[in-house]
Amino acid sequence: MKTISKITIGLTAALLLFSGCGSDSAAPSSSAKVAPTISEESLGLRKTDLYSEKSDTTGMQTNYSKEYAGGSHKIKRAFQDAPPMIPHDTDGMLPIKIGANQCTGCHMPEVAASMGATPIPKSHFTNFRPKGGFTDGKFHQGVDNYKNEVAIKETNHLQGARFNCSQCHAPQTQGDLAVANTFEAAYTEKDGASKSSWNGKKYTESLDTVKGGDNFVTDADVANANSPAGVSPWTKH
């Protein structure tokens, strides 16, 4: 009987002790920080809660330029050599198809100046795609990738890879953004905000890495089969 009484007293004391600790921990201390309340409206860009957005949330109206081609002003480029954006109305010009490209009517170099348009750069008239061929039923590449060879051929016609102008160039809409854009471009050219640096042969310099200078693969590099760094991948075996 005495043993049962001792066990009962011990359990009662433990229960009281546990209850006391629980009540102390549940009570917030004076120095504890209270987590701020975050509303659902502030979690996204729509500024409405998830339960009423279907009825109360509307998309921002898009205001594309209605200025006619040739009567608009250039849009400042987002960064150096960024594809220029379309500042004029494109109604009736899109989508561009392989046999119907109205952009070329004003932007081809031979007519751009008279039309007050930006001429298509020489990079769009350069073929960077090496053509392969079939011999004895096997396909052979037009260049040797192991030698970092490239195929660059300047032409007098717009390359097929460049016909879809709206793939890189797009009209811009005006309006207030939910989040302000604080990005500031650091142009590497003095006129980088309005002009590309990819003109003439400048954009093809250093592309032919087979032979040439300090940064090129030389005959000595190719012949150096016993290099401590390993066998050259250009070595013929």
PAPA-223764 format. One line per field, with one value per residue (C-alpha): residue number from 0; residue in one letter; chain; x, y, z. Coordinates in steps of 0.02 Angstrom, whole numbers, padded with zeros to 5 digits. Each point is the difference from the previous one (the first is absolute). Last residue first. Layout:
PAPA-223764
i: NUM ...
aa: A ...
ch: A ...
X: X ...
Y: Y ...
Z: Z ...
//
This chain:
PAPA-223764
i: 236 235 234 233 232 231 230 229 228 227 226 225 224 223 222 221 220 219 218 217 216 215 214 213 212 211 210 209 208 207 206 205 204 203 202 201 200 199 198 197 196 195 194 193 192 191 190 189 188 187 186 185 184 183 182 181 180 179 178 177 176 175 174 173 172 171 170 169 168 167 166 165 164 163 162 161 160 159 158 157 156 155 154 153 152 151 150 149 148 147 146 145 144 143 142 141 140 139 138 137 136 135 134 133 132 131 130 129 128 127 126 125 124 123 122 121 120 119 118 117 116 115 114 113 112 111 110 109 108 107 106 105 104 103 102 101 100 99 98 97 96 95 94 93 92 91 90 89 88 87 86 85 84 83 82 81 80 79 78 77 76 75 74 73 72 71 70 69 68 67 66 65 64 63 62 61 60 59 58 57 56 55 54 53 52 51 50 49 48 47 46 45 44 43 42 41 40 39 38 37 36 35 34 33 32 31 30 29 28 27 26 25 24 23 22 21 20 19 18 17 16 15 14 13 12 11 10 9 8 7 6 5 4 3 2 1 0
aa: H K T W P S V G A P S N A N A V D A D T V F N D G G K V T D L S E T Y K K G N W S S K S A G D K E T Y A A E F T N A V A L D G Q T Q P A H C Q S C N F R A G Q L H N T E K I A V E N K Y N D V G Q H F K G D T F G G K P R F N T F H S K P I P T A G M S A A V E P M H C G T C Q N A G I K I P L M G D T D H P I M P P A D Q F A R K I K H S G G A Y E K S Y N T Q M G T T D S K E S Y L D T K R L G L S E E S I T P A V K A S S S P A A S D S G C G S F L L L A A T L G I T I K S I T K M
ch: A A A A A A A A A A A A A A A A A A A A A A A A A A A A A A A A A A A A A A A A A A A A A A A A A A A A A A A A A A A A A A A A A A A A A A A A A A A A A A A A A A A A A A A A A A A A A A A A A A A A A A A A A A A A A A A A A A A A A A A A A A A A A A A A A A A A A A A A A A A A A A A A A A A A A A A A A A A A A A A A A A A A A A A A A A A A A A A A A A A A A A A A A A A A A A A A A A A A A A A A A A A A A A A A A A A A A A A A A A A A A A A A A A A A A A A A A A A A A
X: 02319 -00015 00027 -00138 -00054 00176 00067 00029 00053 00179 -00003 00053 -00117 00059 -00027 -00169 00064 00155 -00110 -00093 -00166 -00039 00012 00177 -00037 -00069 -00045 -00154 -00094 -00101 -00118 00133 -00077 -00171 -00096 00126 -00013 -00123 -00122 -00041 00020 -00187 -00073 -00128 00048 00175 00046 00152 00037 00019 -00172 -00037 -00188 -00101 -00124 -00122 -00158 -00147 -00115 -00186 00047 -00086 -00032 00075 00008 00150 00006 00119 00168 00082 -00122 -00096 00125 -00033 00107 00166 00041 -00047 00145 -00036 00093 00168 00103 00140 00056 00059 00029 00080 00140 00026 00127 -00101 -00155 00068 -00108 -00123 -00055 -00005 -00157 00025 -00087 00160 00026 -00136 00024 00019 -00040 00076 -00125 00073 -00065 00019 -00135 -00080 00171 00012 -00128 -00180 -00015 -00092 -00141 -00022 -00069 00136 00135 -00075 -00013 00165 00029 -00164 -00104 -00149 -00071 00096 -00120 -00147 00052 -00115 00070 00077 -00136 -00001 -00153 -00018 00007 -00186 00009 00183 -00012 00167 00139 00061 00137 00184 00088 00120 00173 00042 -00147 -00187 00010 -00082 -00154 00019 -00130 -00153 -00051 00084 -00126 -00161 -00026 -00132 00118 -00064 -00104 -00033 -00130 00051 -00088 -00156 -00022 -00167 -00104 00126 00115 -00129 00063 00186 00010 00031 00159 00033 00189 00004 00017 -00067 -00183 00016 00037 00156 -00017 00163 00073 -00003 00171 00027 00069 -00156 -00010 -00144 -00097 -00002 00168 -00058 -00163 00089 00127 -00137 -00098 00154 00038 -00180 00000 00167 -00064 -00157 00100 00116 -00146 -00086 00161 00030 -00179 00017 00160 -00082 -00143
Y: 00459 00182 00121 00130 -00068 00036 -00140 00043 00149 -00063 00019 -00152 00028 00179 -00001 00088 00132 00029 00020 00138 00010 00183 00121 00055 00026 -00073 -00181 -00108 00125 00085 00101 00123 00144 -00038 00137 00132 -00041 00140 00041 -00086 00152 00030 00174 00095 -00021 -00057 00172 00022 -00187 -00116 00045 -00015 -00030 00053 -00120 00080 -00071 00045 -00140 00010 00078 00156 00000 00003 -00154 -00048 -00080 -00146 -00035 -00168 -00129 00143 00008 -00177 00008 -00011 -00185 00016 00118 00168 00017 00073 -00137 -00012 -00177 -00056 -00185 -00040 -00116 -00036 -00134 -00141 00075 -00034 00094 -00043 -00156 -00165 -00108 -00179 -00087 -00017 00188 00114 00185 00134 00183 00114 00121 00170 00082 00188 00117 00023 00041 00140 00101 00033 00187 00106 00092 00177 -00068 00079 -00065 -00175 -00027 -00085 -00066 -00099 00070 00075 -00139 -00130 00018 -00052 -00182 -00117 -00159 -00077 00073 00147 00002 00146 00149 00043 00103 00023 00178 00082 -00009 -00178 -00047 -00002 -00167 00029 00047 00090 -00005 00035 00101 00171 -00001 00088 00131 -00021 00071 -00126 -00136 00081 00044 -00104 -00060 -00141 00040 -00160 00013 -00075 -00162 -00004 -00066 00023 -00146 -00139 00078 -00018 -00150 00017 00174 00153 00100 -00079 00000 -00134 -00025 00170 -00041 -00156 00106 -00022 00016 00038 -00131 00056 00018 -00073 00121 00006 -00187 -00089 -00121 -00173 -00044 00042 -00096 -00154 00004 00007 -00140 -00109 00034 -00035 -00163 -00052 00036 -00103 -00143 -00002 00008 -00147 -00100 00034 -00050 -00163 -00043 00038 -00118
Z: -04243 -00055 00141 00020 00170 00065 00105 00181 00104 00004 -00190 -00099 -00150 -00029 -00188 00009 00119 -00107 -00154 00092 00091 00027 00145 -00037 -00182 -00162 -00024 00028 00109 -00136 00110 00055 -00100 -00073 00092 -00049 -00184 -00035 00137 00163 00114 -00003 00006 00103 00182 -00048 -00069 00111 -00010 00150 00065 00185 00008 00151 00079 00121 -00078 00112 00055 -00039 -00165 -00065 -00186 -00174 -00111 -00105 -00172 -00022 -00081 00039 -00072 -00079 -00143 -00063 -00158 00092 -00019 -00183 -00028 -00079 -00164 -00051 00080 00128 00036 00169 00027 00166 00049 00183 -00050 00074 -00079 -00174 -00124 -00138 00090 -00091 -00011 -00055 -00146 -00100 00015 00066 00029 00132 -00005 00129 00078 00042 -00159 00005 -00064 00172 00074 -00127 00095 -00060 -00025 00130 -00087 -00066 -00164 -00107 00117 00010 -00189 -00047 00175 00006 00143 -00092 -00111 00100 00145 -00109 00005 -00096 -00077 00155 00109 00119 00113 00002 -00116 -00004 00160 00044 00067 00032 00130 -00037 00124 -00043 00031 00147 -00060 00163 00120 00005 -00160 00004 -00111 -00166 -00045 -00109 -00168 -00115 00036 00060 00181 00088 00136 00107 00154 00094 00137 00165 00035 00105 00176 00088 -00061 -00018 00131 00138 00096 -00035 00075 -00106 -00027 -00171 00019 00134 00187 00055 -00027 00106 00151 00103 00189 00086 00116 00182 00079 00174 00132 00110 00000 -00081 00113 -00075 00076 00176 -00018 -00064 00139 00133 -00079 -00004 00183 00052 -00097 00075 00174 -00029 -00073 00153 00125 -00087 -00003 00186 00041 -00098 00095 00169 -00046
//
